[in-house]
Amino acid sequence: QVQLVESGGGLVQPGGSLRLSCLTSGTISSIRGMGWARQAPGKQRESVAGITSGGIINYSDSVKGRFTISRDNAKNTVYLQMNSLKPEDTALYYCDVHLISGLVIWGQGTQVTVSS
């Protein structure tokens, strides 16, 4: 089983930056891909970035050019660097792990609030 611990959320002004971290533990060899999703109040959860075990990366159009996903295999951690943040980026951000079995595991979420 894989466990996830997210950190790095907080309050930031528009135009600012934050870096989210997701530390994974457990059976890392069973991971097919990892990513970040977010859910704003009253809206559906949306995927914003993903990285496969082979290093293929994708972003949603809403964050492309502003967010960067990366991973440090030695630390079993995946990151989401968020730059040029906008008020509409305010949401609860979740780390997600896609296992080879097809199971998806979610973290507990970390709040990001963009406001002046």
C-alpha angles and dihedrals in degrees: 000000000000124000125198131204118186128197142161104073124132147119118311135168121247110279092028131118139236134179120214122202130200117193114200128201134175129046098001094172090069093064118112096178145338135214152151129257132178139206125199121198110283093008136100121258111265131195113238105175140003140181125194126217086256092057100255110149132199135178136194115250090245093065103026111128093017105058128055126194120202140159138215107208092190090059096036087232134133121201137201114203108198119194133174090024119199131201088251089063088070107120147109106280120212131195113220132194124200113206126209087246090063095253117135119210122198131203123228094261134244123230121239117189122184111193141131 
